[in-house]
Every structure is written in C-alpha cells, then in structure tokens.
Amino acid sequence: MRLYGDLAPWFHLLTAPADYAAEAERYRALIADAVPDAETLLELGSGGGNNASHLKVHFSCTLSDVSPQMLALSRTLNPDCEHVLGDMRTLRLGRTFDAVFVHDAVAYMATEDELRDCLRTAHAHTRPGGVALFVPDHTRETFQPSTSHGGHDGADGRSLRYLEWVTDPDPGDTSYEVDYAVVLRERGQVSRVVHDHHVEGLFPEHTWLHLLEHAGFQPTVDRSAADPDDDTSQTAFVARRPG
Ligand SMILES: C[S@@+](CC[C@H](N)C(=O)[O-])C[C@H]1O[C@@H](n2cnc3c(N)ncnc32)[C@H](O)[C@@H]1O
C-alpha cells in the first residue's frame, strides 16, 4: 500500500492529527471506564500517530506499526513515545500494558485467521485486569458503500487532495475494497496523481465477539458517538482481560 510506503511522508496532509481530538477523547474515556488507573498503552498499527498525539497526554504510549516509513512519520509528531516495528499478527514484546488499542489499522486483517492472530497479539500484551480496545472502521452491520474526499495544505508548500471510494464487490466474503485517487502538489512542480487500492476486512459483530472470547477476553460493544454533533457512531469493542 503506497499510502503507508513511499507516500507515508504525506499522511498528515491526508488526515490531520488535530482532527482526532474528539475521537481520541472517546477512546480515553472507554479505557478509563474499564481500567481507571491505566497508565501504559500499546497501540497496534499506530500509523501516523494521530490518535496517539492526543492519547499520550493521558497514557505512556508505545506505538507499533509494520511500516518503517509510518513509524518515521509518527516519530516526528510523537518524539516522546516509544516506537516499535512489528506486525500486529505476530508482534511479541514480552511485556504487558494496562491497555492495548487497535484503531482503523485493524481493517488490514482481511480474513478471520488474520483477525484471530491480531486478537491473540492484543491479549498477549494486555495485563490481567487490563483492557484492549478495538475500533474498526466498519462491521458487517454498519458497512455502507461510500465516496468521500478531503486533504490539507502543508506549511512547506505541499498540498494533497484525495477521493476515497469504498465498495464491497462480494457481500458474501469478509472483505471490502477502498480505492484512493490522490493528487499531490509540490511548490514549483507539476501535480501528480496516484492510485492506491486497499483490501480491508469486514466481520459481523458476532464474529468479533466470538473471536474475542476465544482469545481470552470478556468483550462488550460500545456505540457512543465521539462528537455530540455527530449522529454516526462507530462500533467499538471493549475487551477486558480477566484479572
Ligand atoms: C490508517 S493508518 C492508521 C492511522 C492511525 N489510526 C492514526 O491514528 O494515525 C493504518 C496503519 O496500519 C498499518 N498496518 C497495516 N497492516 C498492518 C499490520 N499487519 N501490522 C501492523 N500495522 C499494520 C499501516 O502500516 C498503517 O500505518
């Protein structure tokens, strides 16, 4: 995926850290409700570190991602956080955290086996009595095909605009597809257009709950909205590890 490879330095112009304040506050509150004294947090698939830039005010954050380029970008935003290279299916740090957080990166678990491996990783890093929080972009129940667009202008003369097109060619399988058409502008240069195609996982709630229980968690579902003005809520799975 080029967005997390050669285009990683552009990621904060695709989606800006400041726009994550409201949702990060929702995740903080869900974690604090489950584990009031939570201090340490591991994020799997932390990407540009956008959520982490808000969560690190409340938790000591360790950020992990499979992309060295995305870790490098996150380090520019979160130099005060530990960064670790690793795949959320196989990462084993040999230590546990009060909370494990997996945001939209969990979408890259496109099969049940991959999702199972990710949940095992989360369990291996959640201390007894701790919590793991999973916030997929969609579940099978909430999924809607859509198009959206956005982008930002940087202070360095670079600008990015994108069109995101979300489709589900086969509603019978566990994946959907996202196409990005991205226009990149740099001062003094002709704009260039990049296409990126992502295959992402889509599972019904009962699959999530079954796999979480099988991994050793006690899961509940939260559908609260991040922003009171927002009438859409994103399903979150709050998975407690028994003490
Ligand atoms: C949309 S970005 C995450 C952005 C993040 N939510 C934030 O707040 O900045 C998705 C990330 O998932 C990462 N990713 C994809 N597959 C992964 C895997 N198997 N293990 C770890 N990270 C993965 C990508 O490298 C990318 O950085």
The ligand as an SDF file (V2000), in Angstrom:
LIG
                    3D

 27 29  0  0  0  0  0  0  0  0999 V2000
   -4.8310    4.3750    8.5870 C   0  0  0  0  0  0  0  0  0  0  0  0
   -3.2460    4.0230    9.2410 S   0  0  0  0  0  0  0  0  0  0  0  0
   -3.5040    4.1600   11.0000 C   0  0  0  0  0  0  0  0  0  0  0  0
   -3.6440    5.5680   11.4290 C   0  0  0  0  0  0  0  0  0  0  0  0
   -3.8070    5.6850   12.9380 C   0  0  0  0  0  0  0  0  0  0  0  0
   -5.1370    5.2580   13.3510 N   0  0  0  0  0  0  0  0  0  0  0  0
   -3.5210    7.0760   13.4350 C   0  0  0  0  0  0  0  0  0  0  0  0
   -4.1530    7.4840   14.4300 O   0  0  0  0  0  0  0  0  0  0  0  0
   -2.6430    7.7680   12.8800 O   0  0  0  0  0  0  0  0  0  0  0  0
   -3.1630    2.2820    9.0520 C   0  0  0  0  0  0  0  0  0  0  0  0
   -1.8290    1.6960    9.5170 C   0  0  0  0  0  0  0  0  0  0  0  0
   -1.9440    0.2710    9.6170 O   0  0  0  0  0  0  0  0  0  0  0  0
   -0.6610   -0.2400    9.3810 C   0  0  0  0  0  0  0  0  0  0  0  0
   -0.7570   -1.6840    9.1720 N   0  0  0  0  0  0  0  0  0  0  0  0
   -1.3010   -2.3530    8.1210 C   0  0  0  0  0  0  0  0  0  0  0  0
   -1.1700   -3.6780    8.3000 N   0  0  0  0  0  0  0  0  0  0  0  0
   -0.5240   -3.8540    9.4820 C   0  0  0  0  0  0  0  0  0  0  0  0
   -0.0860   -4.9960   10.2220 C   0  0  0  0  0  0  0  0  0  0  0  0
   -0.2830   -6.2240    9.7520 N   0  0  0  0  0  0  0  0  0  0  0  0
    0.5380   -4.8010   11.4030 N   0  0  0  0  0  0  0  0  0  0  0  0
    0.7760   -3.5340   11.8830 C   0  0  0  0  0  0  0  0  0  0  0  0
    0.3770   -2.4220   11.2260 N   0  0  0  0  0  0  0  0  0  0  0  0
   -0.2670   -2.5730   10.0500 C   0  0  0  0  0  0  0  0  0  0  0  0
   -0.1920    0.5470    8.1800 C   0  0  0  0  0  0  0  0  0  0  0  0
    1.2250    0.4570    8.0080 O   0  0  0  0  0  0  0  0  0  0  0  0
   -0.6800    1.9380    8.5400 C   0  0  0  0  0  0  0  0  0  0  0  0
    0.3320    2.6790    9.1840 O   0  0  0  0  0  0  0  0  0  0  0  0
  1  2  1  0
  2  3  1  0
  2 10  1  0
  3  4  1  0
  4  5  1  0
  5  6  1  0
  5  7  1  0
  7  8  2  0
  7  9  1  0
 10 11  1  0
 11 12  1  0
 11 26  1  0
 12 13  1  0
 13 14  1  0
 13 24  1  0
 14 15  1  0
 14 23  1  0
 15 16  2  0
 16 17  1  0
 17 18  1  0
 17 23  2  0
 18 19  1  0
 18 20  2  0
 20 21  1  0
 21 22  2  0
 22 23  1  0
 24 25  1  0
 24 26  1  0
 26 27  1  0
M  CHG  2   2   1   9  -1
M  END
$$$$
